[in-house]
Amino acid sequence: MAIVAAMVGALGIGSTASARDVVPFPGSVSPGTILIRTGERQLYYVRGDGTALRYRVAVGKPGKQWFGEAWIDGKYVKPAWSPPDEVKRDNPRLPQVIPGGSPSNPMGARALTLDRDEYAIHGTNRPSSIGTYASYGCIRMLNEDIVDLYEHVSVGTRVIVER
């Protein structure tokens, strides 16, 4: 039994460190596209073999959500964060900039910025928010999952956000 447990640990089988799964994904979404289904609180990275990587995410709070298309316009490791004006209005005690890598930085380990003002797909310092309606419109992922997704995508990747 100890040998099986050691093999499971070594192979990463049954790991709860991430929320990603490989799932069947038939449909008309082009391979290499990120599809976010807000109502499901799921992000799909569509692969070319009829499957997708599926990740649990946190999405925008009611009234803060957006829908439509965007493209990744930047990739960042441990990004610094400057609160957008709306966030700063709601939380005036926030500093102008929170350095990358700081435990209080809400961007987490990686960020994929979008060509829409002030939105990104990023990690989080609040993993308990994953699976909820929590943000001002950004898409939050577990840090382990954004690190994984970051390796699959490039600047110019298409992002679709649906209800």
URBEL-V294040 format. One record per pair of residues at least 12 apart in sequence whose C-alpha atoms are under 7 Angstrom apart, sorted by the first residue. I is the first residue (numbers start at 1). J is the second residue. D is the distance in Angstrom with one decimal. If there is no record, write none. Layout:
i->(I	I)
j->(J	J)
d->(D	D)
This chain:
i->(18	18	18	19	19	20	20	20	20	20	21	21	21	22	22	22	22	23	23	23	23	24	24	24	25	25	25	26	31	31	31	32	32	32	32	33	33	33	33	33	34	34	34	34	35	35	35	36	36	36	37	37	37	38	38	38	38	39	41	41	41	41	41	41	42	42	42	42	43	43	43	56	56	56	57	57	57	57	57	58	58	58	58	58	58	58	58	58	59	59	59	59	59	59	59	59	60	60	60	60	60	60	61	61	61	61	64	64	65	66	67	67	68	68	68	69	69	69	70	70	70	70	70	70	71	71	71	71	71	71	72	72	72	72	72	72	72	72	73	73	73	73	73	74	74	74	75	75	75	75	76	76	76	77	77	77	78	78	78	78	78	79	79	79	79	80	80	80	80	81	81	81	81	81	82	82	82	83	84	103	104	105	106	106	107	107	107	108	108	108	108	108	109	109	109	110	110	110	110	111	119	119	120	120	121	121	121	122	122	122	122	123	123	123	123	123	124	124	124	124	127)
j->(142	144	145	55	56	53	54	55	56	145	53	54	55	51	52	53	54	51	52	53	54	50	51	52	50	51	52	50	46	47	48	45	46	47	157	45	46	157	158	159	46	158	159	160	159	160	161	160	161	162	161	162	163	59	161	162	163	163	56	57	58	59	131	132	54	55	56	57	55	56	57	130	131	141	130	131	139	140	141	129	130	131	132	133	134	139	140	141	132	133	134	135	137	138	139	140	133	134	135	136	137	138	133	134	135	136	136	137	137	137	161	162	160	161	162	159	160	161	114	115	116	158	159	160	114	115	156	157	158	159	112	113	114	115	155	156	157	158	113	114	115	155	156	112	113	155	111	112	113	155	110	111	112	109	110	111	100	101	108	109	110	100	107	110	111	97	98	99	100	97	98	99	105	107	96	97	98	96	118	125	125	125	124	125	122	123	124	122	123	124	125	143	123	143	147	122	123	146	147	123	137	138	138	139	138	139	140	139	140	141	146	140	141	142	143	146	140	141	142	143	142)
d->(6.8	6.0	5.9	5.5	5.7	6.4	5.2	4.4	6.9	6.9	5.6	5.1	6.7	6.5	5.7	4.7	6.1	5.4	5.5	6.4	6.7	6.0	4.3	6.4	5.2	4.5	5.6	5.5	5.0	4.8	4.9	6.6	5.5	5.9	6.9	5.9	5.5	6.3	5.1	6.0	6.3	6.2	4.7	6.2	5.9	4.8	6.0	6.1	4.7	6.1	6.1	5.0	5.7	6.3	7.0	6.0	5.0	5.5	6.1	5.4	6.1	6.4	5.6	7.0	6.6	5.6	4.7	5.5	5.1	6.4	6.5	6.5	5.9	7.0	5.0	5.3	6.5	5.4	5.0	6.1	4.5	5.0	4.9	5.7	6.0	5.8	4.9	6.7	6.6	4.9	6.0	5.9	6.4	6.4	5.0	6.6	5.3	5.6	4.4	5.2	4.1	6.2	4.6	5.2	5.6	6.3	5.1	5.2	4.9	6.5	4.9	5.6	5.7	5.2	6.6	5.6	4.6	6.4	6.2	6.0	6.6	6.1	5.1	6.5	5.5	5.7	5.4	5.5	4.6	5.5	6.2	5.7	4.5	6.3	5.1	5.2	5.4	6.7	5.7	5.3	5.6	5.2	6.1	5.7	5.0	5.8	5.9	4.7	6.5	6.9	5.6	5.1	6.5	6.1	4.6	6.7	4.7	5.3	6.4	4.7	5.4	4.5	6.6	6.6	6.7	6.8	5.7	4.4	4.0	5.5	5.2	6.6	6.6	6.7	5.6	4.5	6.5	6.7	6.8	6.6	6.8	6.7	5.2	5.3	5.5	5.3	5.4	6.5	4.1	4.4	5.7	6.1	5.6	5.6	6.9	5.7	5.8	6.2	6.2	6.6	6.5	5.1	5.1	6.4	5.9	4.6	5.9	6.3	5.2	6.0	6.2	5.5	4.8	5.4	4.5	5.6	6.0	6.3	6.1	6.1	5.9)
